[in-house]
Amino acid sequence: MVAYEVTVSTAYFSGATTVGSVFIKLVGTDGESERKWLMGFKGAATFMKGAVSSFTVCCPASIGKLVLIELDKQRLPLFPEDSWFPAKVEVKSPEGDVYHFPIYRWITDNEVHRFREGTALRVFDDNHHLGRYSRQQELQQREEDYRWDVYVEGIPHCIKAENPLSLPCEVRFSFTKTTEFLFTASAGLTELQLKGLAGCEKNWTDIDDIKQVFCCKRTDISDYVQKHWKEDAFFAYQFLNGVNPMMIRRCTALPGNFPVTDDMVFLHGQCSLAAEMKKGNIFLCDYKLLDGAKPNVINGKKQYLMAPLVLLHKTPDDKLMPIAIQLKQTPADDNPIFLPSDSEYDWLLAKIFVRSADFSAHQLDVHLLRTHLLAEVFAVSLLRHLPMVHPLYKLLIPHTRYTLQINYLARLLLISETGVFTEFAASGGEGMMTILKRSLSSITYSSLCIPDDIAERGLEAVPDFYYRDDGLRLWDIIHRFVQEMLCYYYKSDAEVQQDSELQNWIGDIFKHGFLSQACTGIPQRFATVGELVKFVTMVIFTGSAQHSAVNSGQYDFGGWMPNTPISLQLPPPTTKGTASEATMLQTLPDVSTTVQGMATVWLLSKRSSDFIPLGQYPDDHFSEEVPCKVTKVFQGELEVLSAAIKVRNKCLEVPYTYMDPTEVENSVAI
């Protein structure tokens, strides 16, 4: 007889415990053990949360190199069925070898579940017939569990689910995440209802009254915004370091529909637009994506959504300042170009219309489509086509945590027929789907890769552009990490081409995420290791750093509503000299629309206590020495970047924290 020492670790979180009977079978290249009841001396505490329990499994002879284990859990008589979340199993063989079996998933039934040994294997490495069989069985089951659905034609496909509880257990929120999310949502709305604001359809009569909405929910930056939102320098600053740093680009030639002249923007012929454009000092934000989108009707009243063009100038002292705003795409006598030299409220109202347009472009294109919906496509494709033993599954699975459930909730609570965005945003309803479809049809692979995107927008030399500075450094760190990891497993381009599971993954993404549109530049298959490395870098960057950059500051910059109005109730002035403070107050959203918008951005900015920062992997999916070392180096580089960002931020009036690795979550989880 030979003895195998088996150690079972149960995860340390609520609900992970089972009091049922757990059985194991060891399967090796030369045979298998009997199905063994893991009966521990700890009794009912053997598989409590956080428990690590050891057992001995005896076999008549060595069963060779371990290929997999089989686990099942049986309900005790008179006890209700419970769920168990084993973290990992380690087995020490009689020969002294230690085998690691990463599990990290719920076992909720009494079926037999197979788990592979932790060494990552590509499909063509899996030579043992039992390994190949279990691989096929796993993917067949996954294709049943993770099915595609079409939410609306023309936007990325999503997971098919009837409700959050119909999602597979391993992708659902934890108990902690669920309770905190529900508490944050209900507490915000309850506070507003108690104040009598949630159902109030009146206009604001004094801008200072808006301070009472969430008087206790303030951040340092939301306080700063409240004080400085009218200033031109802060208006321009937000195009670089606010929640939407994706609109601004260097202007080398004025669009034909934006007839700005030198006399409008430069007094006394000090300089010319042509000369300043040649120097790289003129920048443009063009919201043509919103043009013609049908505006919403809120509380029975038509709303207004413009598609503005904004011209900005980098001054000799390196300050970015707005110099001209046109609120509609087509030049006309009733579509004036507003200038800083106009009356106070003409210019302020023009900026308010831009900020409201920016809210819609940010929420639908930059935030929802380019992070949430794409991250869901990456996750569903991963779960359908890559088994747990595949190296890319091990690399990417931490970057999918909670994404499928948060997106299901976004569709349910934000963009459904009764969702907050549908009911209270100027671009809600029919206009929302028009914008989303346009966004997907105009998306490009290069715009999802920050080095390419910054170069294409001509923003390499813009001063004080912290999104760019931190984002490029983060991209480089992630790219090195991914390159080291994947080059360990793929020694040649031929091996990438040969990996059918890998090719199925990217093919599914191209089909269901980008609707087979070759013009996007998204690869349809991988031909080289370099192509694979770049794409996987983009996947991780999109779900972590980019999502943080466009999500985490939503309440900072939107907690003072006049800076980011969710909707506007009056059309813009058609002639100059007619705007006043009263006009502005009548234009801003009514009380109920304001508070719904503010409660939503508060919820979307609130991170949970089980937040996992970028590069931290509490689940040990990799067991080989080299990937573990590469991960340590990655974590060290992230620590160095975080320290550098913190030092820089001490000198800034408005700290930029959204790409500090300690503030970036591993996945789209909120």
VOGU-3710 file (C-alpha; in Angstrom, 3 decimals, decimal comma):
1> mvayevtvst> 0,000/0,000/0,000  1,127/3,565/-0,718  -0,240/6,708/0,909  -1,113/10,058/-0,640  -1,335/13,049/1,696  -4,297/15,248/0,697  -4,778/18,800/2,010  -8,063/20,586/1,312  -8,428/24,356/1,817  -11,868/25,954/2,076
11> ayfsgattvg> -12,114/29,628/1,086  -12,414/32,206/3,840  -15,635/34,044/3,128  -19,309/33,898/4,075  -21,169/30,832/2,840  -18,072/28,831/1,875  -18,668/26,207/4,605  -20,244/22,809/4,066  -21,330/20,297/6,703  -21,941/17,672/4,014
21> svfiklvgtd> -19,780/14,652/3,280  -16,942/15,324/0,842  -15,441/12,576/-1,322  -12,300/12,546/-3,454  -10,788/10,316/-6,120  -7,220/10,714/-7,354  -6,643/9,975/-11,040  -3,123/9,388/-12,354  -1,358/8,229/-15,505  -1,101/4,670/-14,137
31> geserkwlmg> -4,426/4,251/-12,390  -6,760/5,812/-9,892  -7,659/5,605/-6,217  -10,937/4,442/-4,743  -13,501/7,176/-4,070  -12,522/8,230/-0,545  -14,720/9,882/2,088  -12,715/12,751/3,563  -13,689/12,279/7,183  -11,621/14,555/9,428
41> fkgaatfmkg> -11,055/14,575/13,147  -12,445/18,134/13,207  -15,931/16,788/12,537  -18,367/19,431/11,292  -15,536/22,007/11,278  -13,527/20,080/8,672  -14,800/22,198/5,787  -15,647/25,427/7,581  -14,685/28,697/5,890  -10,940/29,189/6,086
51> avssftvccp> -10,310/25,602/7,257  -7,277/23,659/6,038  -7,766/19,926/6,626  -5,466/16,992/5,870  -6,299/13,387/4,985  -4,631/10,215/3,794  -5,723/8,367/0,661  -4,263/4,866/0,300  -3,791/2,911/-2,926  -2,473/-0,624/-3,522
61> asigklvlie> 0,301/0,838/-5,709  1,464/4,148/-7,146  -0,979/5,615/-9,651  1,773/7,562/-11,453  1,738/11,267/-12,228  -1,540/12,835/-11,084  -3,718/14,125/-13,915  -6,862/15,211/-12,094  -8,988/14,786/-9,001  -12,706/14,136/-8,705
71> ldkqrlplfp> -14,611/15,871/-5,900  -18,218/15,473/-4,864  -20,255/16,635/-1,884  -23,212/14,699/-0,488  -25,895/16,083/1,787  -26,123/14,611/5,274  -29,489/13,053/6,214  -31,844/15,552/7,867  -29,599/18,472/6,800  -30,539/20,899/4,015
81> edswfpakve> -28,423/21,042/0,848  -25,622/23,565/1,247  -22,910/25,043/-0,966  -19,175/24,652/-0,568  -16,364/26,792/-1,934  -13,080/24,844/-1,884  -10,096/27,049/-2,702  -7,510/24,402/-3,564  -6,378/20,845/-2,962  -2,750/19,784/-2,590
91> vkspegdvyh> -1,632/16,173/-2,890  1,774/14,833/-1,842  2,597/11,566/-3,574  4,556/8,647/-2,063  7,418/9,683/-4,369  7,537/13,107/-2,673  6,022/15,138/-5,524  3,492/17,844/-4,583  0,566/18,425/-6,952  -1,526/21,590/-6,802
101> fpiyrwitdn> -5,188/21,628/-7,836  -6,642/25,170/-8,008  -10,430/25,078/-7,663  -11,886/28,449/-6,572  -15,453/27,649/-7,479  -18,733/26,690/-5,862  -19,889/23,105/-5,537  -23,636/23,355/-5,016  -24,868/19,887/-6,004  -24,007/16,215/-5,433
111> evhrfregta> -22,498/15,678/-8,870  -18,875/14,658/-9,453  -16,623/17,591/-10,441  -13,228/17,116/-12,072  -10,304/19,469/-11,485  -6,996/19,407/-13,316  -3,546/19,576/-11,810  -2,310/23,180/-11,695  0,366/23,029/-14,400  -1,000/25,063/-17,308
121> lrvfddnhhl> -1,559/23,038/-20,484  -2,427/24,198/-23,976  -4,784/21,945/-25,902  -1,994/20,280/-27,902  0,000/19,594/-24,691  -2,844/17,582/-23,165  -1,658/14,115/-24,142  -3,361/11,910/-21,541  -6,723/10,572/-22,662  -8,367/11,371/-19,298
131> grysrqqelq> -7,034/14,932/-19,456  -8,385/15,436/-22,961  -11,724/13,921/-22,000  -12,150/16,128/-18,915  -11,137/19,176/-20,991  -13,833/18,431/-23,571  -16,441/17,757/-20,896  -15,628/21,016/-19,116  -16,007/23,100/-22,267  -19,243/21,355/-23,251
141> qreedyrwdv> -20,686/22,206/-19,850  -19,414/25,782/-20,072  -21,076/26,294/-23,441  -24,348/25,267/-21,776  -23,790/27,518/-18,752  -22,556/30,594/-20,636  -24,807/31,306/-23,588  -24,898/34,395/-25,758  -27,919/36,665/-25,864  -28,785/39,697/-27,999
151> yvegiphcik> -29,957/42,540/-25,755  -30,422/44,957/-28,663  -29,386/44,437/-32,279  -26,290/46,443/-33,176  -24,535/46,431/-29,795  -22,212/43,794/-28,271  -23,897/40,557/-27,240  -24,216/39,622/-23,576  -24,693/36,590/-21,358  -28,114/34,947/-21,389
161> aenplslpce> -29,612/35,098/-17,886  -33,133/35,363/-16,480  -31,991/37,030/-13,259  -28,789/37,352/-11,183  -29,438/34,020/-9,456  -29,563/32,240/-12,807  -25,933/33,172/-13,439  -23,460/30,367/-12,695  -22,428/30,512/-9,024  -18,753/31,190/-9,687
171> vrfsftktte> -19,436/34,513/-11,453  -21,962/35,921/-8,979  -21,312/38,579/-6,359  -20,041/37,477/-2,971  -22,370/37,885/0,009  -20,322/40,949/1,041  -20,542/42,534/-2,393  -24,291/41,859/-2,644  -25,193/43,334/0,735  -22,987/46,414/0,327
181> flftasaglt> -24,276/47,113/-3,192  -27,920/46,871/-2,108  -27,278/48,974/1,003  -25,545/51,744/-0,952  -28,343/51,835/-3,534  -31,213/51,828/-1,035  -29,550/54,189/1,468  -29,009/56,876/-1,172  -32,579/56,789/-2,471  -34,045/56,558/1,060
191> elqlkglagc> -32,141/59,692/2,057  -33,527/61,547/-0,955  -37,084/60,370/-0,283  -36,849/61,465/3,357  -35,764/64,905/2,176  -38,747/64,994/-0,194  -36,509/65,412/-3,236  -36,917/62,138/-5,152  -40,445/62,941/-6,392  -40,137/66,717/-6,717
201> eknwtdiddi> -40,592/67,835/-10,335  -39,983/71,549/-9,655  -37,072/73,529/-11,037  -34,235/74,726/-8,851  -34,765/78,371/-7,882  -31,412/78,888/-6,171  -28,273/77,086/-7,238  -27,071/76,845/-3,636  -30,086/74,655/-2,837  -28,429/71,853/-4,814
211> kqvfcckrtd> -25,918/71,514/-1,972  -28,614/69,932/0,206  -29,028/66,869/-2,046  -26,164/64,848/-0,581  -24,744/67,250/1,985  -22,991/64,386/3,839  -21,755/62,566/0,730  -18,847/64,753/-0,282  -15,323/64,184/-1,490  -12,411/66,616/-1,592
221> isdyvqkhwk> -12,713/66,776/-5,368  -16,509/67,222/-5,387  -15,999/70,177/-3,020  -13,349/71,570/-5,378  -15,685/71,151/-8,365  -18,440/73,032/-6,555  -16,106/76,003/-6,088  -14,445/76,027/-9,515  -16,987/74,607/-11,998  -17,563/77,989/-13,691
231> edaffayqfl> -13,880/78,587/-14,423  -12,590/78,137/-17,975  -9,336/76,517/-16,829  -11,226/73,845/-14,857  -13,667/73,294/-17,739  -10,670/72,542/-19,985  -8,879/70,506/-17,308  -11,709/67,983/-17,284  -11,073/67,053/-20,933  -7,675/65,777/-19,792
241> ngvnpmmirr> -8,160/64,470/-16,270  -11,905/64,246/-15,645  -13,969/61,100/-16,170  -13,911/61,455/-19,963  -10,353/61,998/-21,230  -11,286/60,367/-24,569  -12,831/63,302/-26,502  -9,952/65,721/-26,889  -7,591/65,565/-29,876  -5,062/67,884/-31,480
251> ctalpgnfpv> -6,599/69,982/-34,238  -4,558/70,334/-37,436  -7,367/71,774/-39,560  -10,693/73,243/-38,513  -13,714/71,111/-39,448  -15,703/72,647/-42,295  -18,765/72,896/-40,049  -16,972/74,941/-37,354  -16,262/78,362/-38,947  -14,133/79,937/-36,206
261> tddmvflhgq> -12,094/82,938/-37,347  -8,920/84,503/-35,991  -10,814/87,671/-35,046  -13,185/85,635/-32,856  -10,515/84,017/-30,719  -7,390/86,198/-30,890  -7,622/89,881/-30,016  -5,724/92,468/-32,054  -4,270/89,849/-34,400  -1,751/88,623/-31,773
271> cslaaemkkg> -1,574/85,257/-33,516  -3,537/83,120/-35,925  -5,325/79,790/-35,714  -3,230/78,468/-38,593  0,023/79,324/-36,809  -1,158/77,909/-33,492  -2,386/74,716/-35,146  1,000/74,321/-36,801  2,651/74,619/-33,368  0,294/71,958/-31,988
281> niflcdykll> -1,479/74,356/-29,630  -5,091/73,961/-30,831  -7,338/71,101/-29,678  -10,835/69,985/-30,615  -13,635/68,066/-28,899  -16,325/67,017/-31,356  -19,526/65,380/-30,069  -20,847/64,441/-33,530  -21,668/60,989/-32,098  -24,722/62,614/-30,460
291> dgakpnving> -25,947/64,501/-33,532  -29,584/63,783/-34,321  -30,074/61,343/-31,432  -33,658/61,684/-30,229  -33,712/63,474/-26,848  -35,726/62,056/-23,965  -38,998/63,177/-22,408  -38,713/63,407/-18,606  -41,662/64,032/-16,295  -43,718/64,840/-19,403
301> kkqylmaplv> -41,285/67,490/-20,601  -39,077/67,374/-23,704  -35,351/67,489/-22,973  -32,442/68,791/-25,030  -29,216/67,119/-26,094  -26,704/68,984/-28,232  -23,783/67,713/-30,326  -21,277/70,510/-29,676  -17,844/71,337/-31,027  -15,325/72,820/-28,600
311> llhktpddkl> -12,061/74,522/-29,545  -9,284/74,777/-26,953  -5,975/76,618/-26,964  -2,757/75,835/-25,116  -1,549/79,231/-23,951  2,128/80,295/-23,760  2,116/79,440/-20,030  0,984/75,864/-20,876  -2,608/76,317/-19,723  -5,407/74,710/-21,740
321> mpiaiqlkqt> -8,326/77,133/-22,214  -11,599/76,960/-24,181  -11,773/79,604/-26,911  -14,927/78,728/-28,901  -18,061/76,569/-28,553  -20,658/75,747/-31,209  -23,565/73,758/-29,781  -24,936/72,156/-32,972  -23,102/70,471/-35,805  -24,528/72,579/-38,658
331> paddnpiflp> -23,448/76,242/-38,826  -26,401/78,657/-38,985  -27,451/82,125/-37,890  -29,393/80,605/-34,997  -26,389/78,450/-33,992  -23,895/81,085/-32,798  -20,295/80,359/-31,898  -19,972/81,250/-28,223  -16,773/82,880/-26,991  -15,202/83,678/-23,592
341> sdseydwlla> -15,728/87,355/-24,439  -19,525/86,902/-24,501  -21,710/87,786/-21,530  -21,213/85,709/-18,369  -24,345/83,590/-18,762  -24,100/83,172/-22,540  -20,666/81,613/-22,084  -21,551/79,683/-18,918  -24,689/78,225/-20,499  -22,697/77,137/-23,561
351> kifvrsadfs> -20,268/75,295/-21,270  -23,191/73,678/-19,399  -24,540/72,299/-22,693  -21,094/70,876/-23,448  -20,837/69,281/-20,002  -24,294/67,718/-20,407  -23,338/66,344/-23,840  -20,130/65,026/-22,309  -22,179/63,173/-19,671  -24,054/61,255/-22,392
361> ahqldvhllr> -21,000/60,566/-24,553  -19,059/59,439/-21,504  -21,731/57,188/-20,020  -22,790/55,454/-23,230  -19,668/55,292/-25,399  -16,647/55,667/-23,128  -17,957/53,941/-19,988  -20,755/51,504/-20,870  -19,664/50,315/-24,306  -15,876/50,551/-24,181
371> thllaevfav> -15,390/49,087/-20,711  -18,488/47,270/-19,390  -19,895/45,692/-22,534  -16,523/44,778/-24,020  -15,310/43,329/-20,710  -18,422/41,120/-20,668  -17,659/39,866/-24,171  -14,067/39,072/-23,189  -15,315/37,205/-20,093  -18,091/35,172/-21,735
381> sllrhlpmvh> -15,782/34,161/-24,593  -13,099/33,141/-22,100  -15,522/31,006/-20,108  -16,938/29,339/-23,208  -13,662/28,459/-24,917  -10,812/28,134/-22,432  -10,740/25,392/-19,778  -9,368/26,040/-16,296  -6,077/24,351/-17,161  -5,354/26,713/-20,083
391> plykllipht> -2,656/29,339/-19,321  -4,767/32,192/-20,707  -7,718/31,189/-18,521  -5,442/31,302/-15,477  -4,109/34,704/-16,529  -7,449/36,357/-17,312  -9,997/34,837/-14,934  -9,168/37,262/-12,063  -9,878/40,107/-14,485  -13,471/38,930/-15,030
401> rytlqinyla> -14,533/38,961/-11,352  -18,125/40,224/-10,866  -18,286/41,597/-14,435  -21,194/39,437/-15,601  -23,413/40,265/-12,629  -22,650/44,005/-12,563  -23,494/44,166/-16,270  -26,714/42,245/-15,756  -27,646/44,774/-13,048  -26,677/47,679/-15,322
411> rlllisetgv> -29,068/46,420/-17,976  -31,777/45,877/-15,362  -31,406/49,061/-13,285  -29,884/51,604/-15,666  -30,739/51,027/-19,339  -33,923/48,911/-19,258  -37,282/50,516/-20,045  -37,632/51,544/-16,402  -33,932/52,103/-15,750  -32,602/55,300/-14,210
421> ftefaasgge> -30,651/56,271/-17,318  -33,611/55,535/-19,589  -35,996/57,611/-17,493  -33,790/60,513/-16,381  -30,978/61,116/-18,913  -31,392/63,376/-21,947  -29,969/60,549/-24,072  -32,119/57,840/-22,468  -34,611/55,731/-24,394  -34,487/55,695/-28,188
431> gmmtilkrsl> -31,545/58,079/-28,356  -29,488/55,807/-26,126  -29,618/52,874/-28,530  -28,872/55,126/-31,502  -25,719/56,371/-29,756  -24,613/52,886/-28,667  -24,976/51,499/-32,192  -23,038/54,436/-33,638  -20,364/53,950/-31,012  -19,829/50,301/-31,856
441> ssitysslci> -19,762/50,945/-35,605  -17,081/53,621/-35,132  -14,918/51,800/-32,575  -11,378/50,810/-33,549  -8,854/48,416/-32,039  -6,278/51,210/-31,855  -8,636/53,394/-29,783  -8,713/50,628/-27,147  -4,889/50,559/-26,894  -3,752/53,694/-25,068
451> pddiaergle> -0,323/54,068/-26,756  -1,964/53,974/-30,206  -4,886/56,129/-29,082  -2,718/58,895/-27,606  -0,579/58,974/-30,765  -3,619/59,034/-33,080  -5,136/61,918/-31,119  -1,829/63,826/-31,199  -1,666/64,227/-27,432  1,903/63,094/-26,710
461> avpdfyyrdd> 3,108/66,564/-25,658  0,099/68,062/-23,852  1,249/69,204/-20,377  -0,401/68,016/-17,156  -2,194/65,111/-18,851  -2,137/62,633/-15,974  -4,526/60,132/-17,584  -1,992/59,765/-20,387  1,091/59,708/-18,140  -0,249/57,125/-15,673
471> glrlwdiihr> -2,081/55,146/-18,351  0,973/54,717/-20,584  3,097/53,568/-17,655  0,389/51,141/-16,568  0,038/49,807/-20,117  3,801/49,203/-20,294  3,820/47,366/-16,950  0,844/45,189/-17,932  2,370/44,556/-21,372  5,670/43,339/-19,857
481> fvqemlcyyy> 3,758/41,085/-17,467  1,613/39,589/-20,241  4,621/39,190/-22,530  6,649/37,329/-19,894  3,697/35,103/-19,063  2,655/34,218/-22,605  6,187/33,867/-23,971  6,761/31,257/-21,272  3,917/29,177/-22,722  4,168/30,089/-26,421
491> ksdaevqqds> 7,706/29,761/-27,756  6,794/30,421/-31,391  4,134/31,923/-33,631  3,330/28,432/-34,862  2,251/27,382/-31,346  -0,165/30,325/-31,197  -1,610/29,382/-34,584  -1,920/25,754/-33,463  -3,919/26,524/-30,288  -7,495/25,938/-31,421
501> elqnwigdif> -8,989/27,031/-28,058  -7,146/30,352/-28,284  -8,342/30,886/-31,842  -11,924/30,048/-30,841  -11,693/32,668/-28,075  -10,669/35,533/-30,355  -13,096/34,383/-33,057  -15,970/34,531/-30,563  -14,916/38,025/-29,434  -14,791/39,268/-33,032
511> khgflsqact> -18,218/37,796/-33,777  -20,148/38,625/-30,598  -18,308/41,712/-29,371  -17,610/43,543/-32,622  -20,366/41,903/-34,688  -17,865/40,627/-37,281  -16,988/44,169/-38,419  -13,515/43,882/-39,967  -13,255/47,698/-40,149  -12,732/47,782/-36,368
521> gipqrfatvg> -9,266/46,279/-36,824  -9,990/43,677/-34,127  -8,077/40,480/-34,983  -10,189/37,558/-36,153  -7,431/35,092/-35,282  -3,923/35,304/-33,866  -0,963/34,723/-36,195  1,896/35,727/-33,873  2,861/35,779/-30,211  3,121/39,583/-30,463
531> elvkfvtmvi> -0,483/39,891/-31,641  -1,641/37,726/-28,761  0,368/39,714/-26,191  -1,004/43,056/-27,393  -4,614/41,867/-27,410  -4,416/40,318/-23,930  -2,757/43,507/-22,635  -5,700/45,465/-24,021  -8,181/43,085/-22,375  -6,576/43,493/-18,934
541> ftgsaqhsav> -6,079/47,261/-19,348  -9,701/47,775/-20,460  -11,219/45,900/-17,515  -8,944/47,435/-14,898  -7,112/50,705/-15,596  -9,387/52,143/-18,292  -12,537/51,298/-16,349  -11,109/52,930/-13,236  -10,174/56,058/-15,198  -13,696/56,531/-16,579
551> nsgqydfggw> -15,687/55,230/-13,602  -14,094/56,038/-10,253  -14,344/59,827/-10,550  -18,022/59,935/-11,470  -19,147/61,343/-8,137  -16,071/63,553/-7,807  -17,001/65,401/-10,998  -20,766/64,702/-11,087  -21,593/65,142/-7,395  -22,118/68,860/-8,125
561> mpntpislql> -24,868/68,600/-10,737  -24,313/71,902/-12,610  -20,888/70,602/-13,620  -22,344/67,441/-15,199  -26,095/67,771/-15,861  -27,745/64,461/-16,697  -30,280/66,338/-18,835  -31,303/69,897/-19,826  -34,845/71,292/-20,040  -34,491/74,237/-22,442
571> pppttkgtas> -32,881/74,525/-25,876  -29,685/76,572/-26,141  -29,922/80,296/-26,914  -30,193/81,058/-30,629  -28,968/84,636/-30,206  -26,404/86,076/-27,869  -27,257/88,393/-24,993  -30,462/86,628/-23,893  -29,147/84,281/-21,170  -29,373/85,052/-17,463
581> eatmlqtlpd> -29,120/83,263/-14,142  -32,858/82,576/-14,346  -32,396/81,040/-17,813  -29,649/78,815/-16,478  -31,794/77,575/-13,568  -34,703/76,845/-15,916  -32,348/74,950/-18,233  -30,809/72,723/-15,563  -32,646/69,437/-14,786  -35,502/69,552/-12,296
591> vsttvqgmat> -35,088/68,406/-8,702  -36,107/64,751/-9,170  -33,928/64,311/-12,264  -31,002/65,903/-10,440  -31,234/63,641/-7,417  -31,727/60,459/-9,443  -28,606/61,268/-11,419  -26,560/62,097/-8,327  -27,698/58,965/-6,469  -26,668/56,867/-9,469
601> vwllskrssd> -23,173/58,310/-9,823  -22,725/57,924/-6,063  -23,598/54,222/-6,331  -21,349/53,688/-9,365  -18,389/55,344/-7,642  -18,673/53,420/-4,357  -16,224/50,555/-4,172  -16,955/47,526/-2,010  -14,842/46,271/0,882  -13,903/43,104/-1,038
611> fiplgqypdd> -12,246/45,210/-3,752  -9,125/43,506/-5,161  -6,542/45,943/-6,575  -4,795/45,454/-9,883  -2,138/42,738/-9,829  -3,274/41,101/-6,593  -4,242/37,474/-7,126  -5,511/35,849/-3,915  -6,483/32,774/-5,958  -3,365/30,787/-6,893
621> hfseevpckv> -4,210/29,652/-10,403  -0,566/29,327/-11,457  1,649/26,774/-9,719  4,809/26,783/-11,896  7,842/28,673/-10,636  8,331/31,033/-13,599  4,757/32,444/-13,744  4,825/32,940/-9,966  8,097/34,895/-10,245  6,746/36,969/-13,137
631> tkvfqgelev> 3,690/37,845/-11,033  5,918/39,020/-8,157  7,851/41,294/-10,536  4,551/42,673/-11,899  3,358/43,458/-8,387  6,655/45,166/-7,583  6,437/47,398/-10,664  2,881/48,360/-9,751  4,051/49,320/-6,241  6,775/51,562/-7,684
641> lsaaikvrnk> 4,275/53,291/-9,995  1,803/53,755/-7,140  4,478/55,389/-4,988  5,464/57,746/-7,834  1,836/58,763/-8,418  1,329/59,473/-4,713  4,442/61,678/-4,617  3,296/63,641/-7,689  -0,225/64,055/-6,323  1,071/65,812/-3,206
651> clevpytymd> 2,001/68,732/-5,450  -1,306/68,894/-7,335  -4,267/71,100/-6,503  -6,515/68,332/-7,856  -4,821/64,934/-7,295  -5,226/62,383/-10,095  -5,716/59,013/-8,371  -7,803/57,014/-10,822  -4,850/55,085/-12,279  -2,932/54,587/-9,065
661> ptevensvai> -2,639/50,761/-9,057  -3,804/50,617/-5,435  -7,041/52,362/-6,520  -7,588/50,319/-9,689  -9,727/47,189/-9,381  -8,655/44,016/-11,178  -11,941/43,846/-13,090  -15,101/45,700/-14,050  -16,877/45,081/-10,763  -18,948/48,251/-10,219
//
